[in-house]
Amino acid sequence: MEISEQKVVAVIMVGGPTKGTRFRPLSFNTPKPLFPLAGQPMVHHPISACKRISNLAQIFLIGFFEEREFTLYVSSISNELKIPVRYLKEDKPRGSAGGLYYFRNIIMEDNPSHIFLLNCDVCCSFPLTNMLEAHKRYGGMGTVLVSAETANQFGELVADPITKELLHYTEKPETFVSDLINCGLYIFTPDIFTAIQEVSTHREDQANLRHLSTFEALQSPTRAFPLDFVRLDQDILSPFAGKKQLYTYETMDFWEQIKTPGMSLKCSGLYLSQFRFTSPDLLAGGDGTRSALIVGDVYVHPSAKVHPTAKIGPNVSISANVRVGAGARLINCIVLDDVEVQENAVVINSIVGWKSSIGKWSRVQADGDYNAKLGITILGEAVMVEDEVVVINSIVLPSKTLNLSVQDEIIL
Amino acid sequence: MKALILVGGFGTRLRPLTLSVPKPLVEFANKPMILHQIEALKAVGVTEVILAINYQPEVVLNFLKEFEAKLGITISCSQEKEPLGTAGPLALARDKLIDGSGEPFFVLNSDVICEYPFKEMFEFHKGHGGEASIMVTKVDEPSKYGVVVMEETTGKVDKFVEKPKLFVGNKINAGIYLLNPSVLNRIELKPTSIEKEIFPKIAAEEKLYAMVLPGFWMDIGQPRDYIEGLRLYLDALRKKSSTKLATGPHIVGNVLVHESAKIGEGCLIGPDVAIGPGCVVEAGVRLSRCTVMRGVRIKQHTCISSSIIGWHSTVGQWARVENMTILGEDVHVCDEIYSNGGVILPHKEIKSSILKPEIVM
């Protein structure tokens, strides 16, 4: 087979329900990977980015959500993009590398020369084609996408500035190691499976050597894991660093992790501003005459109805069947399916849950600090905010009716 | 005879417990809330119970199937498509309630716990010959509620006053009614309030009578009242010299312990505690004014008061849990943690102390 015809596959790790308490209350109603950012499910963004790679044979989603949660999405996206997208359910937690290894036979079906591994909750520009070229130049087993950033966390990786080789990797350092962070996006050659196998075997040998039962191994201070639980960071990146096997590719664009609802609002905005360059036809336009006045980057689902006297944006995403009444004002918010925003209501820095209702002249807002616990106001599914009520910096769980104003509160 | 239990919606006031289990099935004194009512109705000869329920009716009905057979009573559901208020559900269930016999039917608010003196209420109803009877209960702070103003001797209801500013009486609606089928002719199938729209009309025609509820009463729809309600319930058991109450050197006051629960050495349990099936209370534990749901493990030397510990949770060693701490299902409190009023959603681990009341999502 010629090099130019070698196939490539992508694997997206989507996680599972037991790990998702940080995404509450939105995760009560939808698996995090399907939560919409800029009008599309979270997982859709890495999937569309993968579609741009030439010779892409298949896309696999690996997680431990129930299969039925992904059936509809997977079949519709496969049809839309004309490429097979499959959801593979892990039977038990195997770690970020263990899951990849467990499904190696399916992943290697088309005999791909390269495997992209992405984390679903990463928000970035996905420079996959350039990264693949770099990876081929380096000639190693794997390439990690890295970003120089020290705003929220300490960098974990040290890379050679000339060769870009990954020299050192530390998980969650508490002192300064470097300013490069792991972006959660990788390219591997099929050698990765051998490397993962080696880790399991080595661990088995160690256990045998010390005559430890699995139970004892779990109790010991070194906390050895079950043999088939392999973590990508600590078990692969760390030991293989500095051995001319792993390299880095740096992105200069935006990069964020979507761990909380607040971050999902921030990332929705980042994708909306990216649409301005990549797919401007997805963004809404309007000048307040025949359709609502649109400011900045805004997505409006075709089935949504927005009154011409409403003013929308910047950074607003409006989902299916939403009705926005006369004189309403929406700024920096995500409005989910079937919501009704009534006349003259104001929504700022908030996420309004499916089927909720925002009353006339009511005000739903927050300070807009994406990292603070109550920095973005979140209304769960079917929350009714009555006329003229004010909701500030609060989180409201599903099916509540607010007839009194609230501030800085979590309403169960 | 028939009965309608107004179960309603999502039970949001009893979250985080109702995030895991629909409210009627949340246990109170080791028995699902709705079963307390259904058993009392059966005892007075009710043959069919209709649940006016909006949320997860299948889950509730499924659970109650085995009791249908055991108790010999029919249980069915009436599900609202849109909120109908406190009277609308009666109109919705009209066809199920009217069977041509002309017999009155009971209506209960599902959050109410009391001694359910249904026989006495039936006699009272027959005695006055009016169209409707309601139970009222005496409270200390009537202005927090709607007050029923009535003639002391006959019980004839004069009027209802919502949250009165001046004292007009100290009896409030206890949420238990016995109605003649003709009442249904007064209720349209739309959102309607029984207290604001229906009862005042019947009272104006001098056909509404109120009976003062003997014994205790509590609306256990929120955690603080649930805990107080348990105290009242267990106190009533004590007055009847019930054998259900636990005894022993490690028991103080009124305590309910399920037969499958295990209690270790050196514990002091009570007053006002209910311990559910399969619980393990290790040595040296102090429990007071709390409910421990099915499958909970409380580790050694821990002290818990005025709290509710949700199903299958664990509380670590030397922990101190108090002041309205509510643990949802499958919550794990680590060793030596202090929780002052923490409200913890299901499937969480608490690794650091909670010094002031806080919701942990």
Contacts between the chains, C-beta under 8 A, distances in Angstrom:
chain1	res1	chain2	res2	distance
A	18	B	347	6.7
A	21	B	345	7.3
A	21	B	347	6.4
A	21	B	348	6.1
A	21	B	361	6.9
A	24	B	345	6.8
A	24	B	361	4.7
A	25	B	361	6.9
A	28	B	19	7.8
A	395	B	361	7.3
A	397	B	12	7.0
A	397	B	15	6.6
A	398	B	10	7.5
A	399	B	9	6.8
A	399	B	10	4.4
A	399	B	12	6.1
A	400	B	12	5.7
A	410	B	359	4.3
A	410	B	361	6.7
A	412	B	12	6.4
A	412	B	15	3.9
A	412	B	16	6.5
A	412	B	343	6.9
A	412	B	359	6.5
